Amino acid sequence: MIWITRTAQALLALLDLAVNLIGLALALRILLPWFKMRSDHPIYRLVYAITEPLLRVVRRHVHRPLMWMTPQFYLDLTPLVAFFFLWLVRGALAFLLRLLIVPPLWLFNPLGDLGLWVTSLLALVFDLYIYAIFVRVLLELIGTPLTQPLMNFLWNLTEPVMAPIRRRIPPLGAFDFTPLFAVIAVVVVEMVVLSLLRLLL
């Protein structure tokens, strides 16, 4: 059991390192063209080699151009979407690895500590709901139609929270801040509910 925990901790550290390095490369992929760096420069070629495989996957599944153009500049949003996707994958893998580091024994013994069981299970539900919002945003960014089963499921799951917020805080131009406020609202509700339960149980 100890070697499983140590292996999971090492994998989690490597995962964080890989995501941070790829995230840095994606940020440089956006910034370097603004500094007029030539495409044959060694740094640009290194950044391109690191990021292009991931960006190619994103572009293959995108249903509309991911760009923001003004008369002054051009911004390719594909690296941002790639980083968002990478962050979601990292979160899912980190969650699974943490289950190996600290197995959720409470889940199989609700009568052992009912308060811990209820609060931990609710915290897990809230976390999964926040991930559902993020995945929906990612699918919307790449233009996934509502008829797609996963998109339709996530829309039905998250729209009851997001629709009232959108009515009160309309999009600002091309930017819709509804998901951000929805996540904040879910986090606040989670804090209040779990605090009350800890007092009562």
DRENDREN-656121 format. One record per residue (C-alpha): residue number from 1; z, y, x. Coordinates in pm, 1 decimal. Example, Ala and Ser with C-alpha at 12.3 -4.5 7.8 and 13.67 -1.06 7.14 Angstrom:
# DRENDREN-656121
<1,<780.0,-450.0,1230.0>>
<2,<714.0,-106.0,1367.0>>
# end
This chain:
# DRENDREN-656121
<1,<0.0,0.0,0.0>>
<2,<80.9,238.3,287.3>>
<3,<-260.0,189.0,450.5>>
<4,<-431.6,264.0,117.1>>
<5,<-237.3,591.4,89.7>>
<6,<-315.7,691.6,448.1>>
<7,<-683.4,603.2,407.7>>
<8,<-702.3,806.3,87.1>>
<9,<-535.2,1103.1,257.8>>
<10,<-782.1,1084.3,548.6>>
<11,<-1076.8,1062.7,308.7>>
<12,<-942.2,1360.8,113.4>>
<13,<-916.7,1565.6,434.1>>
<14,<-1272.2,1467.5,534.1>>
<15,<-1397.4,1549.8,184.7>>
<16,<-1240.8,1896.6,199.0>>
<17,<-1390.1,1957.5,543.3>>
<18,<-1737.9,1847.9,433.8>>
<19,<-1730.9,2059.1,116.7>>
<20,<-1607.4,2364.5,308.8>>
<21,<-1880.1,2330.6,572.4>>
<22,<-2156.8,2276.2,317.5>>
<23,<-2018.7,2563.7,107.7>>
<24,<-2031.4,2791.2,413.2>>
<25,<-2389.6,2682.3,481.7>>
<26,<-2487.3,2753.1,118.3>>
<27,<-2332.3,3100.9,140.8>>
<28,<-2526.8,3165.5,462.7>>
<29,<-2843.1,3039.9,290.7>>
<30,<-2800.3,3328.2,43.8>>
<31,<-2691.9,3593.4,295.2>>
<32,<-2920.1,3534.2,594.7>>
<33,<-3243.1,3648.5,422.7>>
<34,<-3069.6,3978.1,337.0>>
<35,<-3018.2,4034.8,710.3>>
<36,<-3390.0,3972.0,771.5>>
<37,<-3321.3,3668.2,991.0>>
<38,<-3642.5,3493.0,1087.3>>
<39,<-3695.2,3141.7,954.6>>
<40,<-3753.6,3012.0,1310.0>>
<41,<-3411.2,3133.3,1430.7>>
<42,<-3187.3,2836.6,1540.8>>
<43,<-2901.9,2934.8,1305.7>>
<44,<-3138.3,2966.2,1009.1>>
<45,<-3297.5,2630.8,1090.9>>
<46,<-2952.0,2466.3,1110.7>>
<47,<-2844.7,2618.0,777.3>>
<48,<-3176.1,2509.9,622.9>>
<49,<-3135.3,2151.9,750.5>>
<50,<-2781.7,2127.8,607.5>>
<51,<-2853.9,2277.3,267.1>>
<52,<-3212.0,2182.9,181.9>>
<53,<-3144.2,1819.4,76.1>>
<54,<-2885.6,1935.4,-178.7>>
<55,<-3099.8,2228.1,-298.0>>
<56,<-3396.5,1994.7,-340.6>>
<57,<-3190.2,1777.0,-576.6>>
<58,<-3082.0,2082.7,-778.2>>
<59,<-3438.0,2219.9,-803.6>>
<60,<-3565.0,1880.4,-919.4>>
<61,<-3328.4,1889.8,-1218.9>>
<62,<-3360.6,2258.4,-1302.3>>
<63,<-3554.5,2341.4,-1616.6>>
<64,<-3599.9,2712.7,-1538.3>>
<65,<-3619.5,2938.5,-1229.8>>
<66,<-3280.5,3020.5,-1080.1>>
<67,<-3341.3,3370.4,-951.6>>
<68,<-3225.0,3723.4,-1010.0>>
<69,<-3478.4,3989.5,-923.9>>
<70,<-3452.8,4366.9,-926.7>>
<71,<-3690.0,4624.0,-775.6>>
<72,<-3455.3,4642.4,-475.5>>
<73,<-3386.7,4277.9,-393.5>>
<74,<-3440.0,3913.5,-478.6>>
<75,<-3156.1,3662.4,-512.5>>
<76,<-3208.7,3287.4,-528.8>>
<77,<-2920.7,3144.7,-735.5>>
<78,<-2996.7,2781.8,-647.0>>
<79,<-2734.8,2770.5,-364.7>>
<80,<-2470.8,2900.2,-609.3>>
<81,<-2554.6,2625.4,-858.9>>
<82,<-2553.0,2370.3,-576.2>>
<83,<-2208.7,2486.9,-463.7>>
<84,<-2081.3,2472.0,-822.6>>
<85,<-2211.0,2115.6,-852.7>>
<86,<-2058.3,2028.5,-513.9>>
<87,<-1723.6,2174.7,-621.5>>
<88,<-1724.0,1964.5,-940.2>>
<89,<-1803.4,1645.9,-747.5>>
<90,<-1534.5,1731.5,-492.6>>
<91,<-1280.7,1783.6,-772.8>>
<92,<-1363.8,1448.4,-933.5>>
<93,<-1346.4,1258.3,-602.8>>
<94,<-1024.9,1436.5,-500.1>>
<95,<-869.7,1342.4,-835.2>>
<96,<-954.6,974.9,-781.4>>
<97,<-825.0,979.8,-423.3>>
<98,<-499.3,1141.6,-533.2>>
<99,<-452.8,856.7,-780.0>>
<100,<-450.1,625.3,-477.4>>
<101,<-208.5,850.1,-287.1>>
<102,<31.0,894.9,-579.9>>
<103,<-43.7,625.4,-839.1>>
<104,<33.4,745.9,-1193.4>>
<105,<294.1,478.4,-1261.8>>
<106,<427.8,695.9,-1544.2>>
<107,<111.5,617.9,-1739.2>>
<108,<206.2,250.1,-1775.8>>
<109,<572.9,307.4,-1854.3>>
<110,<604.0,567.4,-2133.4>>
<111,<956.5,453.2,-2220.6>>
<112,<1081.3,500.8,-1864.8>>
<113,<1069.6,881.3,-1885.7>>
<114,<916.0,995.4,-2213.9>>
<115,<921.3,1364.0,-2115.5>>
<116,<731.6,1301.8,-1790.9>>
<117,<485.9,1072.6,-1969.6>>
<118,<401.5,1326.3,-2243.5>>
<119,<376.9,1629.8,-2013.6>>
<120,<172.3,1445.8,-1748.7>>
<121,<-67.7,1308.4,-2008.8>>
<122,<-112.6,1652.5,-2167.9>>
<123,<-167.2,1811.8,-1825.5>>
<124,<-440.9,1554.6,-1761.1>>
<125,<-605.1,1634.3,-2097.3>>
<126,<-600.7,2009.0,-2024.4>>
<127,<-749.1,1950.9,-1677.4>>
<128,<-1028.5,1737.4,-1821.2>>
<129,<-1103.2,2007.4,-2080.3>>
<130,<-1135.5,2270.4,-1805.7>>
<131,<-1375.1,2040.1,-1621.0>>
<132,<-1575.1,2001.0,-1942.6>>
<133,<-1617.4,2380.8,-1956.2>>
<134,<-1734.6,2390.7,-1594.2>>
<135,<-1981.7,2105.4,-1644.5>>
<136,<-2119.5,2276.5,-1955.1>>
<137,<-2171.2,2598.8,-1757.3>>
<138,<-2351.5,2405.6,-1483.8>>
<139,<-2578.7,2232.1,-1734.4>>
<140,<-2654.8,2566.2,-1901.6>>
<141,<-2741.1,2719.6,-1563.9>>
<142,<-3002.1,2454.4,-1496.3>>
<143,<-3142.4,2493.2,-1847.9>>
<144,<-3035.2,2161.2,-1999.5>>
<145,<-3141.3,2154.4,-2367.8>>
<146,<-2878.8,2115.8,-2638.2>>
<147,<-3053.4,1798.8,-2756.4>>
<148,<-2950.2,1620.3,-2436.1>>
<149,<-2657.4,1389.3,-2532.7>>
<150,<-2411.1,1500.6,-2262.8>>
<151,<-2489.2,1868.3,-2320.1>>
<152,<-2453.3,1823.0,-2695.8>>
<153,<-2117.1,1647.6,-2650.5>>
<154,<-1983.8,1918.6,-2417.0>>
<155,<-2110.5,2194.1,-2644.5>>
<156,<-1933.0,2043.0,-2947.9>>
<157,<-1618.7,1993.2,-2739.5>>
<158,<-1597.2,2341.9,-2585.4>>
<159,<-1767.5,2571.0,-2836.9>>
<160,<-1463.4,2589.0,-3073.4>>
<161,<-1276.5,2761.4,-2788.8>>
<162,<-1565.7,2963.7,-2648.1>>
<163,<-1718.9,3093.2,-2974.0>>
<164,<-1419.9,3311.8,-3080.2>>
<165,<-1397.4,3453.5,-2726.7>>
<166,<-1770.8,3530.2,-2721.3>>
<167,<-1741.4,3718.1,-3052.3>>
<168,<-1471.4,3943.8,-2905.6>>
<169,<-1613.8,3972.4,-2553.3>>
<170,<-1994.6,3980.4,-2577.9>>
<171,<-2210.0,3908.4,-2269.0>>
<172,<-2252.1,4195.6,-2024.4>>
<173,<-2625.8,4205.2,-1967.4>>
<174,<-2726.5,3872.7,-1811.8>>
<175,<-2365.6,3776.4,-1740.2>>
<176,<-2160.9,3580.9,-1993.7>>
<177,<-1792.5,3584.9,-1899.7>>
<178,<-1693.1,3361.8,-2193.1>>
<179,<-1634.0,3048.0,-1977.3>>
<180,<-1407.1,3244.1,-1742.4>>
<181,<-1191.3,3373.8,-2027.4>>
<182,<-1197.8,3029.9,-2192.2>>
<183,<-1057.2,2869.1,-1875.6>>
<184,<-789.7,3140.3,-1850.9>>
<185,<-697.5,3083.6,-2216.2>>
<186,<-673.4,2705.3,-2167.8>>
<187,<-456.7,2749.1,-1855.3>>
<188,<-222.4,2989.0,-2039.2>>
<189,<-192.2,2752.8,-2337.6>>
<190,<-126.9,2462.8,-2097.5>>
<191,<152.4,2654.9,-1923.4>>
<192,<317.2,2752.1,-2253.0>>
<193,<288.7,2406.1,-2413.3>>
<194,<411.4,2218.4,-2105.8>>
<195,<700.5,2462.1,-2053.3>>
<196,<812.5,2418.7,-2413.6>>
<197,<785.3,2039.4,-2392.0>>
<198,<990.7,2030.4,-2071.8>>
<199,<1262.7,2225.9,-2250.4>>
<200,<1257.6,1999.7,-2555.2>>
<201,<1215.5,1655.9,-2393.1>>
# end
